[in-house]
Amino acid sequence: MKKWLALESEIYFDFSRSSGAYDRGLDAVGFLTKERHDGDWDNFQCKQLRSTLKDGEFFAEIGKVFYYASLNEFILPRRYIFVAPNGISKETKKFVNSPKQLKAALLDEWDVRCSGKIISKKKIPLSSELKTAIEGYDFSKIEAWNNTKLIEQPNVRKVLHYFMDVNPGSAPQGTVPADIDPTERGLINQLIGVYEDDCGEKFSNEDAVHAHEKYGQHLLVQRTRYYDAEAFHRHFRDNIDPKTLKQFNHDIYHAVIDEYLSSSGLPRVNAVMKSAGNVQVSGVFGKHNSAAVSVKQGVCHQQANIGVMPWKK
């Protein structure tokens, strides 16, 4: 969780991780401002349980936070999130889904649910300060995340890949715009030049190529590959370690560069496309077969578009 908070730099100014007997109910904490505990902060209470989170432990952790907040050690959190991979029990869910019931239970049942579970061998009474803190808190700020909810959070897949080499999933296919986008202009001009060299004729623009019996379909296929690669990179740059994407591009480049350097023109384009489609990439994308043939081929067009491996100079 600390690794994930570190990636959430657009939200959190800083973060900390507490452990041990005096954790005060704090686990992974994300600070939204430089005031840290004196400003807005979020508490992620992580429970590595083999079963669901029961209401006993749920109330005990909440009691700790309210107790130490009542001693002015920190203000109460902006969000209080229990991270329980196996979910929460039916009884716990009842309180999470009903903030009014949760507040009432803390006030009415403090002695049973919290008093003896905050400090070992000591009973903590419901003081006036504690009561004021509970009464003034918005309990809708308390949430519970199971595995499904956790993995939906931004950047979580990056952390799971880092620690567990999990399957990154599949990227969506790209969408090819009807008109040539300025971002692909370098590639299109190169391919038009390749077609002109192949047939010995000049094309006035890409529309003339589209209308050509031989080259029209070929151009559309190359654009499809290019946009599939664009969609792939756009999807995974937000879901996986950037080094993994860099290695993916590196693998494809070195798998096709000899073919690229040994030929030219349209035969080179077609030969490189064939080689790229057969590349066995390393790492998580190779292990889980997460990159489609068109994506690997499209990477070559991305390289051409930025001038690293141009089809025609």
Salt bridges, closest charged atoms under 4 A:
ASP14 OD2 - ARG36 NH2 3.07
ASP23 OD1 - LYS64 NZ 3.86
ASP27 OD1 - ARG17 NH1 1.98
ASP42 OD2 - ARG78 NH2 2.65
ASP55 OD2 - ARG113 NH1 2.98
GLU57 OE2 - LYS47 NZ 2.85
GLU61 OE2 - LYS47 NZ 2.81
GLU61 OE2 - LYS64 NZ 3.85
GLU73 OE1 - ARG24 NH1 2.85
GLU91 OE2 - LYS94 NZ 2.98
GLU109 OE1 - ARG113 NE 2.73
GLU143 OE2 - ARG79 NH2 2.89
ASP165 OD1 - HIS161 ND1 3.83
ASP165 OD2 - LYS287 NZ 3.03
GLU184 OE2 - ARG223 NH2 2.79
GLU196 OE1 - LYS202 NZ 3.66
ASP197 OD2 - LYS312 NZ 2.80
ASP198 OD2 - LYS214 NZ 3.04
GLU206 OE1 - ARG185 NH1 3.21
